[in-house]
């Protein structure tokens, strides 16, 4: 076999080898070109698959975000419907006050309605499990320089109503009253108008203060409260203001009756 090949190559002319070499080079070049082209196409295919995977992952992330937002909105809608139902019962009680003729009874019922509203707000303002809140209705003293706690919910010290006051010009509640704008502060401990109650050992850090006529409703929270919490507080304040007006009108009427009775006794 080797002799045959040797005899075959010996009969070839030199140009035969040149042509064969050129053809070999062309074949090698074509092979390399197809290899490069194939690698490039493969790379483009891989990149396309990766890009589609990224787009699919982005879509999955968007769907997850939309699902989370949907669940949050559904929970918020359910929560707000519960709030509206609770406020409706207080509005019904507020309307019933107008039918009470006895001013003494009207004063008592108005007072009780304010307290029940404060207690309910402290409980209803909770949106997330584990949240803790307490509410206080502050009223201006006769000299209109300090606010004192007139109604408090659970969570305050037993002597809070007698021992704690806020200056109108140097407190967050006073700022709400002065400006006529609600205050929603995530970390009240860094507010320049806030001062710690030295007798308090509570861990309340957030604060909502809603101004009303001659007073302020405050809500203390452990964690920051959202805008919905502020709106709920303002809604409850409308009931409180109505009950306070009912109380004051009954008090005036009761005082008039007492004055007339006292004059009749003196006569």
PyMOL commands that set and color helices and strands:
alter all, ss='L'
color gray80, all
select helices_A, chain A and resi 2-10+14-97+103-124+160-163+172-179+188-190+227-266
alter helices_A, ss='H'
color red, helices_A
select strands_A, chain A and resi 133-140+146-152+165-167+183-185+206-212+215-221
alter strands_A, ss='S'
color yellow, strands_A
deselect
rebuild
show_as cartoon
